[in-house]
Amino acid sequence: MRQLGYKHIINLSLLFLLTALTIVGCGLARPLPKPEIPETTVILDSAGNVIDTLFEENRIVISDDKIPALMRQALVAVEDERFYQHHGFDLNGIARAIYRNVRAWDVVEGGSTLTQQLAKNLYLTHERTFTRKVKEALLTVELERTYTKTEILNMYLNLVYFGRGAYGIEVASRRYFGKNAEDLTLEEAATLAALPRAPSYYDPFKRPEKVKTRRNFVLNKMVELNFISAEQADATKEKPLKLASLEVEDKAPYFVQEVIGQLSQKLPEESIYRGGLKVYTTLDLRMQESAQQAVKEVLAEQDPQLQAALAAIDPATGYVKALVGGRNFEESQFNRATQARRQPGSSMKPFLYAAAIDRGYTQATTIRCEPVEYPLPSGEVYKPEDYGDEPYHYREFTLLEALQHSDNVVAVRLNYLMGPEALVQEAKNMGITTPLQPYLSLALGSIGLTPLELARGYATLAAGGIKTDPIFIKKVVGEEDDVILEHKPKRAVALSKSTAYLVTNMMESVLEPGGTASNLRQYLTRPAAGKTGTTDKYRDAWFAGFTPQLSTAVYVGFDDQSRSIWLPGGRVAGPIWAKFMAKAMENQPVKAFSVPNNIVKIDICLDSGLRATQYCPRVKTMSFIKGTEPKQFDNTHDPSRNWNNSSSDKEQKRNPGQGKKQNGLLDWLQRLRNMY
């Protein structure tokens, strides 16, 4: 132990001699190498709010005008009181250190100035060798020759470690006091100046009393150097140590995860974590908070293993405004919003009806819901059924009413009449990127999609038929404010305005009385369109929908796909969607969906799909492209006409097999007509 201390004293003595020689020969010093200071990359939302940071060392370099004079004075007072008098080496300090170390026969005090510490931290390692000390001396001289005292102090404050993962004064200020460095008060500046000497020992959260004692020591030193008055110091010493909350909340972890993944495809890792980039994203933090809150509220009383995902897109730009990939990021980093492909159930139907409208069908086209069979290439027979106690309604449905009630049999028959390839192509045109197979069951969502895909597909309807690519990152800016990456909206026409409106208008009925999601109107009152989705045995629940300004898809289900929720989409995914949309849109103007000039609205008798008369018991106002509206009136309900009132529905119930064969033939004839 004594021998070790002796060696350290010899080294300090040699350093003293070396310092003198260096000062004499300072003209031999080489130009300073460019310092490499790892900076934190900052991820920002669409309004410039910080979402998260990426770093090797958590550091945000700030300019000279952002560092208060009080902070510089506090640091000088406690770390290098002769800083403004010396030229890099404090000979008095070195002599004092040697004297105290000799008396203690160990290294109890160092003689390094702030400039020497800066030279070591900027350019060198922390190894204790004579060679390193020579380099440090030469670099110290050159730093003093190149920079002003204020610049040296500011570089030091941007570089030094303050504990708790905080490098530099800006991050330290935010970490300990929840504010920017430029807003630091005297007591806060003195507290931060107390930390670099021993950040772990003077941890404010663990040892507040020790930190307060050292803070007061800093204040006394500031008085000695005439930086502040004794009265200021005394008043400040009486103030308690007020720290920011230790908890750090992840604001949008799944969104950030996606952003990092996209950055990694374009930039080297060193640039991402050391380059001090500014990543401007499309996220709206207020909407994100609303999304996370909606998921939390609805799932609070559900099974703890039940998961949810949400994706929200601006239809006009493709900007992803909110993203929830799961219930708890700490427990599971699997991003269900972008990676989990689950069967969307009936939320696939809007793509089917868009294909139908494009091929000449109208909202008033009628298709019967009754038993029907389709032989498959495998030799099996496909028999679509509806949910509920009665698998068939044994009556005609207009297409609008079939979507409103989510009738499965009508959807499959429509898919058969058009040919399943029509649905595959329409979904692809509207933004579905998952490869789809032309199965009849595709109309009922038999192939897995992600919530982001579904939100994008629905956004095409919200935007009047214009498809946009989802965008997470608007631009990435480097240290010199140069734009490294930039993504601008990419738009393409997928549907005519008329088709987009007619399908949207049909989806509005889902939220109206009688629709499968009418219960959601208690949360959301503005114009909106949507569709529920529930898969076999209630394994997965969906709701997707939109206003003119925002398209959102919500999925709820277990990661263990053998488990069932036993709740339909409108009852569990729907409330998440509606609560989120209501909160997300509360500051947005209320807009109705734009009606194209070639659209006409006519009252239709739901029993026949013909024009309604005053005698029709069930009437619905429907929209048509001008020229495609029905011309014939439904007179079957006119009491003055002598009609045979026998019920075809009752007849079919007595002999369903006959109706099945007859309508199977009609389906075939209708499909043949569509082909030619």
C-alpha positions as semicolon CSV with decimal commas, in nm:
position;residue;x (nm);y (nm);z (nm)
1;M;0,000;0,000;0,000
2;R;0,278;0,245;0,094
3;Q;0,477;0,148;-0,213
4;L;0,174;0,204;-0,438
5;G;0,116;0,551;-0,295
6;Y;0,480;0,636;-0,345
7;K;0,457;0,552;-0,716
8;H;0,157;0,778;-0,756
9;I;0,341;1,063;-0,589
10;I;0,639;1,015;-0,819
11;N;0,402;1,026;-1,118
12;L;0,249;1,350;-0,997
13;S;0,590;1,501;-0,950
14;L;0,689;1,400;-1,301
15;L;0,366;1,550;-1,427
16;F;0,453;1,877;-1,257
17;L;0,791;1,885;-1,433
18;L;0,631;1,780;-1,759
19;T;0,378;2,059;-1,730
20;A;0,654;2,319;-1,701
21;L;0,834;2,174;-2,002
22;T;0,510;2,163;-2,200
23;I;0,427;2,525;-2,129
24;V;0,774;2,626;-2,247
25;G;0,745;2,415;-2,559
26;C;0,379;2,471;-2,634
27;G;0,461;2,585;-2,982
28;L;0,545;2,224;-3,067
29;A;0,186;2,110;-2,997
30;R;-0,002;1,961;-3,289
31;P;-0,349;2,080;-3,407
32;L;-0,637;1,934;-3,210
33;P;-0,805;1,628;-3,359
34;K;-1,177;1,660;-3,420
35;P;-1,354;1,554;-3,099
36;E;-1,604;1,270;-3,129
37;I;-1,877;1,322;-2,873
38;P;-2,152;1,057;-2,884
39;E;-2,484;1,238;-2,897
40;T;-2,833;1,113;-2,825
41;T;-3,073;1,067;-3,116
42;V;-3,409;1,228;-3,037
43;I;-3,737;1,089;-3,171
44;L;-4,003;1,359;-3,203
45;D;-4,375;1,350;-3,270
46;S;-4,553;1,555;-3,537
47;A;-4,567;1,860;-3,307
48;G;-4,199;1,841;-3,207
49;N;-4,258;1,679;-2,867
50;V;-3,997;1,425;-2,753
51;I;-4,125;1,068;-2,774
52;D;-3,803;0,886;-2,689
53;T;-3,425;0,897;-2,716
54;L;-3,170;0,652;-2,857
55;F;-2,816;0,660;-2,727
56;E;-2,493;0,492;-2,641
57;E;-2,439;0,777;-2,398
58;N;-2,753;0,973;-2,319
59;R;-2,638;1,318;-2,421
60;I;-2,796;1,621;-2,586
61;V;-2,539;1,883;-2,682
62;I;-2,668;2,238;-2,639
63;S;-2,526;2,570;-2,753
64;D;-2,345;2,824;-2,533
65;D;-2,649;3,050;-2,499
66;K;-2,851;2,764;-2,346
67;I;-2,613;2,717;-2,051
68;P;-2,678;2,964;-1,767
69;A;-2,383;3,165;-1,633
70;L;-2,475;3,040;-1,284
71;M;-2,412;2,682;-1,398
72;R;-2,064;2,769;-1,527
73;Q;-1,985;2,959;-1,209
74;A;-2,099;2,675;-0,983
75;L;-1,882;2,427;-1,173
76;V;-1,574;2,650;-1,159
77;A;-1,624;2,715;-0,788
78;V;-1,621;2,349;-0,692
79;E;-1,394;2,195;-0,956
80;D;-1,135;2,457;-1,059
81;E;-1,149;2,788;-0,871
82;R;-0,843;2,933;-1,052
83;F;-0,986;2,837;-1,391
84;Y;-0,995;3,195;-1,521
85;Q;-0,638;3,266;-1,405
86;H;-0,442;2,963;-1,532
87;H;-0,362;2,857;-1,889
88;G;-0,457;2,494;-1,860
89;F;-0,241;2,396;-1,562
90;D;-0,291;2,517;-1,208
91;L;0,063;2,506;-1,060
92;N;-0,070;2,600;-0,717
93;G;-0,317;2,318;-0,740
94;I;-0,052;2,069;-0,846
95;A;0,178;2,174;-0,563
96;R;-0,105;2,153;-0,312
97;A;-0,200;1,808;-0,437
98;I;0,159;1,682;-0,411
99;Y;0,188;1,819;-0,057
100;R;-0,134;1,655;0,062
101;N;-0,057;1,326;-0,110
102;V;0,292;1,315;0,050
103;R;0,142;1,380;0,392
104;A;-0,112;1,101;0,341
105;W;0,141;0,881;0,161
106;D;-0,134;0,803;-0,094
107;V;-0,320;0,976;-0,375
108;V;-0,594;1,169;-0,193
109;E;-0,617;1,468;-0,424
110;G;-0,555;1,533;-0,792
111;G;-0,429;1,849;-0,951
112;S;-0,619;1,833;-1,280
113;T;-0,788;2,145;-1,408
114;L;-1,116;2,148;-1,596
115;T;-0,921;2,186;-1,919
116;Q;-0,712;1,878;-1,840
117;Q;-1,026;1,681;-1,757
118;L;-1,181;1,793;-2,085
119;A;-0,873;1,684;-2,279
120;K;-0,885;1,342;-2,114
121;N;-1,261;1,294;-2,166
122;L;-1,259;1,423;-2,522
123;Y;-0,962;1,242;-2,666
124;L;-0,812;0,986;-2,428
125;T;-0,884;0,678;-2,222
126;H;-0,879;0,668;-1,842
127;E;-0,572;0,448;-1,820
128;R;-0,305;0,565;-1,569
129;T;0,015;0,567;-1,776
130;F;0,292;0,817;-1,825
131;T;0,228;0,823;-2,202
132;R;-0,137;0,914;-2,150
133;K;-0,035;1,198;-1,917
134;V;0,204;1,336;-2,180
135;K;-0,073;1,334;-2,439
136;E;-0,310;1,496;-2,192
137;A;-0,063;1,778;-2,127
138;L;-0,013;1,850;-2,495
139;L;-0,388;1,844;-2,564
140;T;-0,454;2,071;-2,267
141;V;-0,218;2,334;-2,404
142;E;-0,381;2,318;-2,745
143;L;-0,732;2,343;-2,600
144;E;-0,636;2,660;-2,416
145;R;-0,480;2,805;-2,731
146;T;-0,779;2,718;-2,951
147;Y;-1,084;2,796;-2,739
148;T;-1,202;3,066;-2,500
149;K;-1,261;2,987;-2,135
150;T;-1,640;2,995;-2,189
151;E;-1,613;2,752;-2,481
152;I;-1,402;2,513;-2,274
153;L;-1,654;2,524;-1,990
154;N;-1,945;2,464;-2,226
155;M;-1,770;2,168;-2,391
156;Y;-1,702;2,023;-2,048
157;L;-2,063;2,068;-1,936
158;N;-2,189;1,902;-2,253
159;L;-1,952;1,609;-2,204
160;V;-1,930;1,526;-1,833
161;Y;-2,122;1,242;-1,666
162;F;-2,374;1,340;-1,396
163;G;-2,492;0,994;-1,295
164;R;-2,818;0,805;-1,359
165;G;-2,725;0,759;-1,725
166;A;-2,718;1,135;-1,783
167;Y;-2,429;1,267;-1,994
168;G;-2,406;1,644;-2,033
169;I;-2,587;1,925;-1,858
170;E;-2,904;1,915;-2,070
171;V;-2,990;1,551;-2,002
172;A;-2,886;1,588;-1,636
173;S;-3,117;1,887;-1,596
174;R;-3,409;1,698;-1,746
175;R;-3,329;1,382;-1,549
176;Y;-3,302;1,539;-1,205
177;F;-3,527;1,844;-1,234
178;G;-3,756;1,779;-1,533
179;K;-3,655;2,099;-1,712
180;N;-3,414;2,228;-1,976
181;A;-3,071;2,350;-1,865
182;E;-3,146;2,708;-1,962
183;D;-3,418;2,718;-1,695
184;L;-3,199;2,603;-1,402
185;T;-3,219;2,800;-1,078
186;L;-2,923;2,873;-0,848
187;E;-2,997;2,583;-0,611
188;E;-3,038;2,343;-0,905
189;A;-2,715;2,458;-1,071
190;A;-2,525;2,416;-0,744
191;T;-2,673;2,067;-0,702
192;L;-2,568;1,957;-1,049
193;A;-2,218;2,103;-1,000
194;A;-2,187;1,878;-0,694
195;L;-2,235;1,554;-0,891
196;P;-1,943;1,503;-1,138
197;R;-1,685;1,447;-0,860
198;A;-1,860;1,119;-0,758
199;P;-2,196;1,068;-0,937
200;S;-2,282;0,740;-0,766
201;Y;-2,190;0,860;-0,418
202;Y;-2,378;1,188;-0,457
203;D;-2,688;1,030;-0,615
204;P;-2,968;1,278;-0,525
205;F;-3,232;1,006;-0,520
206;K;-3,034;0,778;-0,286
207;R;-2,840;1,026;-0,068
208;P;-3,032;1,356;-0,070
209;E;-2,876;1,480;0,256
210;K;-2,520;1,425;0,134
211;V;-2,603;1,599;-0,192
212;K;-2,758;1,889;-0,005
213;T;-2,443;1,921;0,209
214;R;-2,222;1,930;-0,100
215;R;-2,461;2,171;-0,271
216;N;-2,417;2,409;0,020
217;F;-2,041;2,368;-0,007
218;V;-2,066;2,473;-0,372
219;L;-2,268;2,778;-0,270
220;N;-2,002;2,876;-0,016
221;K;-1,730;2,850;-0,279
222;M;-1,937;3,066;-0,512
223;V;-1,950;3,332;-0,239
224;E;-1,571;3,314;-0,193
225;L;-1,525;3,380;-0,564
226;N;-1,776;3,666;-0,562
227;F;-2,009;3,485;-0,803
228;I;-2,303;3,531;-0,565
229;S;-2,363;3,721;-0,241
230;A;-2,366;3,564;0,104
231;E;-2,734;3,654;0,131
232;Q;-2,812;3,464;-0,189
233;A;-2,622;3,163;-0,062
234;D;-2,793;3,163;0,279
235;A;-3,139;3,191;0,122
236;T;-3,063;2,909;-0,120
237;K;-2,929;2,677;0,150
238;E;-3,270;2,687;0,318
239;K;-3,444;2,551;0,010
240;P;-3,527;2,180;0,000
241;L;-3,397;1,946;-0,269
242;K;-3,682;1,922;-0,518
243;L;-3,628;1,643;-0,773
244;A;-3,830;1,529;-1,069
245;S;-4,008;1,194;-1,059
246;L;-3,777;0,898;-1,089
247;E;-4,029;0,712;-1,303
248;V;-3,979;0,736;-1,679
249;E;-4,288;0,642;-1,880
250;D;-4,258;0,491;-2,227
251;K;-4,477;0,717;-2,435
252;A;-4,509;0,504;-2,748
253;P;-4,286;0,196;-2,717
254;Y;-4,430;-0,007;-3,006
255;F;-4,420;0,294;-3,238
256;V;-4,058;0,365;-3,141
257;Q;-3,974;0,000;-3,199
258;E;-4,105;0,031;-3,556
259;V;-3,914;0,355;-3,611
260;I;-3,587;0,196;-3,494
261;G;-3,647;-0,095;-3,730
262;Q;-3,695;0,139;-4,024
263;L;-3,390;0,347;-3,931
264;S;-3,179;0,031;-3,908
265;Q;-3,265;-0,053;-4,267
266;K;-3,132;0,284;-4,390
267;L;-2,857;0,397;-4,149
268;P;-2,559;0,237;-3,971
269;E;-2,611;0,157;-3,602
270;E;-2,333;0,398;-3,498
271;S;-2,519;0,684;-3,663
272;I;-2,847;0,592;-3,494
273;Y;-2,710;0,564;-3,140
274;R;-2,418;0,812;-3,148
275;G;-2,505;1,058;-3,422
276;G;-2,730;1,305;-3,241
277;L;-3,000;1,271;-3,506
278;K;-3,342;1,431;-3,491
279;V;-3,606;1,189;-3,613
280;Y;-3,929;1,368;-3,700
281;T;-4,213;1,116;-3,696
282;T;-4,583;1,118;-3,784
283;L;-4,703;1,026;-3,435
284;D;-4,946;1,250;-3,250
285;L;-4,863;1,208;-2,880
286;R;-5,206;1,326;-2,772
287;M;-5,372;1,063;-2,992
288;Q;-5,121;0,804;-2,875
289;E;-5,210;0,869;-2,512
290;S;-5,579;0,837;-2,602
291;A;-5,515;0,505;-2,776
292;Q;-5,324;0,360;-2,481
293;Q;-5,588;0,482;-2,239
294;A;-5,873;0,330;-2,443
295;V;-5,699;-0,009;-2,451
296;K;-5,631;0,009;-2,078
297;E;-5,988;0,103;-1,987
298;V;-6,166;-0,159;-2,197
299;L;-5,932;-0,445;-2,109
300;A;-5,914;-0,358;-1,738
301;E;-6,183;-0,610;-1,643
302;Q;-6,086;-0,874;-1,900
303;D;-5,851;-1,171;-1,873
304;P;-5,495;-1,041;-1,803
305;Q;-5,367;-1,250;-2,095
306;L;-5,601;-1,083;-2,345
307;Q;-5,409;-0,864;-2,589
308;A;-5,509;-0,569;-2,805
309;A;-5,357;-0,376;-3,093
310;L;-5,451;-0,047;-3,256
311;A;-5,330;0,137;-3,566
312;A;-5,453;0,485;-3,668
313;I;-5,371;0,651;-4,000
314;D;-5,438;0,993;-4,151
315;P;-5,619;0,904;-4,477
316;A;-5,489;1,212;-4,659
317;T;-5,119;1,149;-4,595
318;G;-5,072;0,793;-4,473
319;Y;-4,916;0,931;-4,155
320;V;-4,941;0,681;-3,869
321;K;-5,084;0,891;-3,586
322;A;-5,110;0,627;-3,310
323;L;-4,993;0,270;-3,266
324;V;-5,049;0,022;-2,983
325;G;-4,886;-0,316;-3,033
326;G;-4,994;-0,485;-2,713
327;R;-5,118;-0,447;-2,361
328;N;-4,779;-0,405;-2,192
329;F;-4,449;-0,349;-2,374
330;E;-4,239;-0,456;-2,076
331;E;-4,412;-0,793;-2,069
332;S;-4,418;-0,849;-2,446
333;Q;-4,233;-0,662;-2,719
334;F;-4,422;-0,844;-2,996
335;N;-4,584;-0,572;-3,205
336;R;-4,930;-0,703;-3,287
337;A;-5,022;-0,389;-3,481
338;T;-4,763;-0,450;-3,752
339;Q;-4,658;-0,814;-3,714
340;A;-4,953;-1,024;-3,596
341;R;-5,166;-1,151;-3,884
342;R;-5,503;-1,255;-3,751
343;Q;-5,823;-1,338;-3,938
344;P;-6,025;-1,014;-3,958
345;G;-6,363;-1,183;-3,985
346;S;-6,639;-0,969;-4,128
347;S;-6,424;-0,657;-4,127
348;M;-6,306;-0,796;-4,464
349;K;-6,653;-0,739;-4,614
350;P;-6,611;-0,371;-4,716
351;F;-6,350;-0,483;-4,973
352;L;-6,605;-0,733;-5,109
353;Y;-6,877;-0,469;-5,141
354;A;-6,635;-0,227;-5,303
355;A;-6,563;-0,492;-5,566
356;A;-6,939;-0,542;-5,613
357;I;-7,011;-0,170;-5,660
358;D;-6,726;-0,149;-5,910
359;R;-6,889;-0,435;-6,106
360;G;-7,235;-0,286;-6,138
361;Y;-7,407;-0,400;-5,819
362;T;-7,591;-0,137;-5,615
363;Q;-7,684;-0,085;-5,253
364;A;-8,033;-0,211;-5,344
365;T;-7,924;-0,533;-5,517
366;T;-8,091;-0,821;-5,336
367;I;-7,946;-1,163;-5,251
368;R;-8,128;-1,426;-5,049
369;C;-8,001;-1,564;-4,720
370;E;-8,079;-1,935;-4,713
371;P;-7,890;-2,267;-4,710
372;V;-7,646;-2,304;-4,996
373;E;-7,359;-2,543;-5,068
374;Y;-7,041;-2,502;-5,271
375;P;-6,823;-2,801;-5,359
376;L;-6,452;-2,736;-5,301
377;P;-6,155;-2,876;-5,501
378;S;-6,069;-3,087;-5,197
379;G;-6,396;-3,273;-5,231
380;E;-6,545;-3,107;-4,923
381;V;-6,860;-2,898;-4,933
382;Y;-6,857;-2,539;-4,806
383;K;-7,178;-2,433;-4,626
384;P;-7,168;-2,071;-4,507
385;E;-7,384;-1,983;-4,207
386;D;-7,468;-1,675;-4,004
387;Y;-7,390;-1,624;-3,637
388;G;-7,662;-1,667;-3,379
389;D;-7,926;-1,923;-3,303
390;E;-8,063;-1,920;-3,659
391;P;-7,795;-1,973;-3,923
392;Y;-8,026;-1,852;-4,205
393;H;-8,280;-1,571;-4,242
394;Y;-8,473;-1,719;-4,535
395;R;-8,532;-1,381;-4,695
396;E;-8,391;-1,132;-4,940
397;F;-8,130;-0,879;-4,825
398;T;-8,029;-0,564;-5,006
399;L;-7,651;-0,532;-5,008
400;L;-7,670;-0,233;-4,774
401;E;-7,878;-0,422;-4,519
402;A;-7,657;-0,731;-4,554
403;L;-7,349;-0,526;-4,460
404;Q;-7,535;-0,347;-4,181
405;H;-7,634;-0,680;-4,025
406;S;-7,311;-0,854;-4,133
407;D;-7,490;-1,139;-4,310
408;N;-7,237;-1,412;-4,394
409;V;-7,444;-1,613;-4,640
410;V;-7,513;-1,309;-4,858
411;A;-7,142;-1,216;-4,853
412;V;-7,030;-1,563;-4,965
413;R;-7,297;-1,581;-5,236
414;L;-7,190;-1,238;-5,361
415;N;-6,826;-1,349;-5,362
416;Y;-6,927;-1,655;-5,566
417;L;-7,131;-1,450;-5,814
418;M;-6,845;-1,211;-5,884
419;G;-6,571;-1,473;-5,862
420;P;-6,333;-1,461;-5,561
421;E;-6,057;-1,312;-5,779
422;A;-6,254;-0,984;-5,779
423;L;-6,226;-0,956;-5,400
424;V;-5,855;-1,042;-5,407
425;Q;-5,783;-0,771;-5,664
426;E;-5,999;-0,508;-5,493
427;A;-5,835;-0,562;-5,154
428;K;-5,490;-0,541;-5,311
429;N;-5,582;-0,219;-5,493
430;M;-5,702;-0,066;-5,166
431;G;-5,377;-0,136;-4,978
432;I;-5,384;-0,492;-4,843
433;T;-5,031;-0,627;-4,888
434;T;-5,074;-0,977;-4,742
435;P;-5,096;-1,228;-5,030
436;L;-5,463;-1,336;-5,057
437;Q;-5,606;-1,655;-5,203
438;P;-5,931;-1,651;-5,407
439;Y;-6,134;-1,857;-5,161
440;L;-6,508;-1,815;-5,115
441;S;-6,444;-1,788;-4,741
442;L;-6,217;-1,486;-4,800
443;A;-6,536;-1,276;-4,789
444;L;-6,555;-1,370;-4,420
445;G;-6,191;-1,286;-4,347
446;S;-6,034;-1,632;-4,359
447;I;-5,679;-1,503;-4,423
448;G;-5,480;-1,312;-4,159
449;L;-5,416;-0,936;-4,181
450;T;-5,243;-0,689;-3,950
451;P;-5,431;-0,396;-3,791
452;L;-5,205;-0,156;-3,982
453;E;-5,305;-0,315;-4,313
454;L;-5,673;-0,297;-4,231
455;A;-5,648;0,066;-4,120
456;R;-5,471;0,145;-4,446
457;G;-5,735;-0,032;-4,655
458;Y;-6,015;0,156;-4,482
459;A;-5,821;0,481;-4,516
460;T;-5,859;0,441;-4,894
461;L;-6,236;0,467;-4,850
462;A;-6,203;0,763;-4,612
463;A;-5,985;0,945;-4,866
464;G;-6,240;0,907;-5,145
465;G;-6,064;0,619;-5,319
466;I;-5,706;0,746;-5,286
467;K;-5,460;0,492;-5,143
468;T;-5,157;0,609;-4,944
469;D;-4,857;0,421;-4,807
470;P;-4,826;0,420;-4,425
471;I;-4,549;0,657;-4,308
472;F;-4,383;0,652;-3,965
473;I;-4,085;0,882;-4,029
474;K;-4,125;1,218;-4,202
475;K;-3,755;1,306;-4,203
476;V;-3,425;1,250;-4,025
477;V;-3,196;1,548;-3,965
478;G;-2,823;1,527;-3,885
479;E;-2,604;1,734;-3,655
480;E;-2,555;2,003;-3,918
481;D;-2,930;2,024;-3,984
482;D;-2,883;1,832;-4,307
483;V;-3,174;1,609;-4,412
484;I;-3,051;1,249;-4,418
485;L;-3,383;1,076;-4,488
486;E;-3,721;1,207;-4,596
487;H;-4,051;1,035;-4,668
488;K;-4,332;1,216;-4,845
489;P;-4,686;1,086;-4,895
490;K;-4,732;0,851;-5,191
491;R;-5,084;0,853;-5,332
492;A;-5,250;0,641;-5,596
493;V;-5,608;0,614;-5,721
494;A;-5,753;0,281;-5,607
495;L;-6,128;0,342;-5,640
496;S;-6,356;0,594;-5,802
497;K;-6,494;0,860;-5,570
498;S;-6,839;0,718;-5,631
499;T;-6,748;0,365;-5,527
500;A;-6,562;0,489;-5,220
501;Y;-6,859;0,696;-5,113
502;L;-7,119;0,423;-5,173
503;V;-6,925;0,171;-4,962
504;T;-6,861;0,434;-4,694
505;N;-7,232;0,514;-4,688
506;M;-7,310;0,144;-4,641
507;M;-7,059;0,125;-4,355
508;E;-7,222;0,426;-4,185
509;S;-7,530;0,206;-4,136
510;V;-7,324;-0,034;-3,919
511;L;-7,321;0,236;-3,649
512;E;-7,692;0,316;-3,691
513;P;-7,981;0,148;-3,506
514;G;-8,001;-0,212;-3,623
515;G;-7,633;-0,221;-3,715
516;T;-7,385;-0,458;-3,549
517;A;-7,210;-0,164;-3,380
518;S;-7,500;0,065;-3,293
519;N;-7,388;0,049;-2,928
520;L;-7,080;0,257;-3,014
521;R;-7,284;0,572;-3,072
522;Q;-7,283;0,627;-2,696
523;Y;-6,913;0,715;-2,732
524;L;-6,887;0,871;-3,078
525;T;-7,153;1,102;-3,222
526;R;-6,980;1,254;-3,525
527;P;-7,015;1,108;-3,879
528;A;-6,824;0,781;-3,896
529;A;-6,822;0,451;-4,081
530;G;-6,702;0,112;-3,965
531;K;-6,729;-0,263;-3,960
532;T;-6,721;-0,530;-3,692
533;G;-6,526;-0,853;-3,726
534;T;-6,558;-1,174;-3,527
535;T;-6,390;-1,503;-3,619
536;D;-6,497;-1,866;-3,566
537;K;-6,560;-1,960;-3,203
538;Y;-6,507;-1,596;-3,106
539;R;-6,128;-1,635;-3,111
540;D;-6,055;-1,288;-3,250
541;A;-6,251;-0,963;-3,231
542;W;-6,207;-0,664;-3,458
543;F;-6,347;-0,323;-3,522
544;A;-6,219;-0,093;-3,793
545;G;-6,364;0,236;-3,906
546;F;-6,301;0,595;-3,996
547;T;-6,404;0,956;-4,007
548;P;-6,297;1,176;-4,299
549;Q;-5,981;1,264;-4,099
550;L;-5,873;0,937;-3,934
551;S;-5,883;0,563;-4,008
552;T;-5,835;0,318;-3,719
553;A;-5,832;-0,059;-3,681
554;V;-5,849;-0,242;-3,347
555;Y;-5,778;-0,609;-3,283
556;V;-5,842;-0,799;-2,959
557;G;-5,746;-1,160;-2,897
558;F;-5,520;-1,406;-2,719
559;D;-5,169;-1,483;-2,840
560;D;-5,264;-1,845;-2,774
561;Q;-5,493;-1,889;-3,072
562;S;-5,660;-2,193;-2,919
563;R;-5,833;-1,961;-2,670
564;S;-6,158;-1,778;-2,739
565;I;-6,274;-1,437;-2,620
566;W;-6,644;-1,525;-2,637
567;L;-6,725;-1,162;-2,721
568;P;-6,812;-1,021;-3,066
569;G;-6,604;-0,745;-3,222
570;G;-6,863;-0,477;-3,154
571;R;-6,853;-0,550;-2,781
572;V;-6,481;-0,554;-2,705
573;A;-6,280;-0,413;-2,998
574;G;-6,556;-0,164;-3,083
575;P;-6,548;0,026;-2,751
576;I;-6,168;0,064;-2,777
577;W;-6,213;0,207;-3,127
578;A;-6,498;0,439;-3,031
579;K;-6,338;0,571;-2,712
580;F;-6,014;0,636;-2,894
581;M;-6,179;0,804;-3,191
582;A;-6,393;1,028;-2,969
583;K;-6,089;1,149;-2,775
584;A;-5,855;1,168;-3,074
585;M;-6,102;1,372;-3,277
586;E;-6,232;1,604;-3,003
587;N;-6,026;1,901;-3,130
588;Q;-6,098;1,828;-3,497
589;P;-6,386;1,990;-3,688
590;V;-6,692;1,771;-3,740
591;K;-6,703;1,671;-4,106
592;A;-6,950;1,468;-4,307
593;F;-6,831;1,239;-4,582
594;S;-6,815;1,423;-4,914
595;V;-7,092;1,320;-5,155
596;P;-6,985;1,309;-5,525
597;N;-7,196;1,509;-5,770
598;N;-7,317;1,198;-5,955
599;I;-7,481;1,042;-5,649
600;V;-7,859;1,038;-5,605
601;K;-8,050;0,928;-5,294
602;I;-8,376;0,733;-5,314
603;D;-8,604;0,560;-5,063
604;I;-8,590;0,184;-5,117
605;C;-8,819;-0,092;-4,995
606;L;-8,594;-0,334;-4,807
607;D;-8,816;-0,632;-4,890
608;S;-8,757;-0,604;-5,264
609;G;-8,484;-0,352;-5,339
610;L;-8,731;-0,148;-5,547
611;R;-8,846;0,209;-5,501
612;A;-9,053;0,243;-5,186
613;T;-9,413;0,348;-5,177
614;Q;-9,611;0,473;-4,881
615;Y;-9,715;0,116;-4,807
616;C;-9,367;-0,035;-4,771
617;P;-9,315;-0,147;-4,405
618;R;-8,934;-0,125;-4,412
619;V;-8,782;0,169;-4,596
620;K;-8,420;0,283;-4,620
621;T;-8,274;0,582;-4,803
622;M;-8,000;0,450;-5,030
623;S;-7,740;0,609;-5,256
624;F;-7,681;0,533;-5,623
625;I;-7,461;0,645;-5,907
626;K;-7,701;0,842;-6,122
627;G;-7,857;0,609;-6,379
628;T;-7,819;0,291;-6,172
629;E;-8,107;0,359;-5,933
630;P;-8,415;0,130;-5,956
631;K;-8,694;0,261;-6,180
632;Q;-8,970;0,025;-6,066
633;F;-9,184;0,086;-5,757
634;D;-9,267;-0,190;-5,510
635;N;-9,645;-0,230;-5,514
636;T;-9,658;-0,563;-5,332
637;H;-9,762;-0,397;-5,008
638;D;-10,044;-0,190;-5,161
639;P;-10,365;-0,314;-4,984
640;S;-10,579;-0,215;-5,286
641;R;-10,413;-0,479;-5,502
642;N;-10,527;-0,844;-5,480
643;W;-10,205;-1,026;-5,416
644;N;-10,146;-1,380;-5,304
645;N;-10,001;-1,318;-4,957
646;S;-9,850;-1,662;-4,913
647;S;-9,510;-1,629;-4,753
648;S;-9,219;-1,752;-4,958
649;D;-9,013;-1,745;-4,638
650;K;-9,253;-1,987;-4,471
651;E;-9,253;-2,206;-4,779
652;Q;-8,875;-2,219;-4,777
653;K;-8,870;-2,317;-4,411
654;R;-9,106;-2,605;-4,489
655;N;-8,892;-2,722;-4,781
656;P;-8,541;-2,567;-4,754
657;G;-8,380;-2,827;-4,976
658;Q;-8,582;-2,721;-5,279
659;G;-8,490;-2,358;-5,231
660;K;-8,122;-2,452;-5,197
661;K;-8,118;-2,625;-5,535
662;Q;-8,317;-2,349;-5,700
663;N;-8,099;-2,069;-5,568
664;G;-7,781;-2,261;-5,642
665;L;-7,894;-2,262;-6,005
666;L;-7,978;-1,891;-5,987
667;D;-7,631;-1,819;-5,848
668;W;-7,478;-2,006;-6,139
669;L;-7,692;-1,821;-6,396
670;Q;-7,614;-1,485;-6,234
671;R;-7,241;-1,559;-6,233
672;L;-7,260;-1,661;-6,601
673;R;-7,433;-1,331;-6,679
674;N;-7,159;-1,136;-6,498
675;M;-6,889;-1,316;-6,694
676;Y;-7,040;-1,219;-7,028
